Amino acid sequence: MEHTRIGILNLMKDKIETNHNFEHVLKNKDVELIFYYSATRYNDRVLAPEITSTMKPLNLIEVKQLDGFIITGSPVEQLDFAQVTYNQEINNLLDQLDELNIPQLYVCWGAMAALNHFYQIRKNILPHKTFGVYQNNIINDSCFLKDIKNEFPAPHARYAEMNHQDLDFNSELETKAISENGLLTLVESTTRPQTFVFSHLEYPQSGLDDEYHREMNSGKVPEAFPANNYYSPIDHHPMFTWKETQKQFFSNWLNCVTETKLIKS
């Protein structure tokens, strides 16, 4: 059987690192990953050769040939959606994916943008960034949480949250898991093959530490703080408590993409 082809629109700041993260969590000899960057975001900028040699500008015609698609997070969650320079490009892609009806995984800001576009769920800025590793409670069964225990650990890193009341009033959406501090972890559509994950389960062990140092060194985040519940009390090194959850979640999602492809063929 030919490879399962999954497209990934990488909107993160460190694109190469993010590519490596998804290559690691979706590693499978029968899976081909195609990485894209926003065509409109970079249409007047020169990109580094390591990006242009491993990624392509988003092409909606190519997307029609894919079996699944992922939109990553992006460091723009404090902006209104309309203020994001590539907002129209994202909306065009979302409409294309909806028409194709292939499995879609939306991560962090990608999940926010998709929930707003498809279901008009509002985005609220949090009083402060949620940043750390938290336990997450499973409140409804999900095939993507198969063989994952309740109160599973997962890293969260975001400045915004989708409006819970909007979600509760929408019969096409079901919240599957929430963090111990009451924030969204996993939401799914009940009518479309759409999964919205608000935890950065793709992060490696160093992910939150890298993000903290990026913010510290940028000079743009005056109140940057280290991640909660993350550093070992013994040697103060980052702990990888979500490693098994990461492996199982992405395995479950890959199985969904493969099964959907088999049904369609």
Secondary structure as UniProt FT lines:
FT   STRAND          4..9
FT   HELIX           15..25
FT   TURN            29..30
FT   STRAND          31..37
FT   TURN            39..44
FT   HELIX           49..52
FT   TURN            53..54
FT   STRAND          56..57
FT   HELIX           60..63
FT   TURN            64..65
FT   STRAND          68..71
FT   TURN            75..78
FT   HELIX           81..83
FT   TURN            85..86
FT   HELIX           87..100
FT   STRAND          104..107
FT   HELIX           109..119
FT   STRAND          123..138
FT   HELIX           143..145
FT   TURN            146..147
FT   STRAND          152..162
FT   HELIX           164..168
FT   TURN            171..172
FT   STRAND          173..179
FT   TURN            180..181
FT   STRAND          184..189
FT   STRAND          194..197
FT   TURN            201..202
FT   TURN            205..206
FT   HELIX           207..218
FT   TURN            222..223
FT   TURN            233..235
FT   TURN            241..242
FT   HELIX           243..264
//
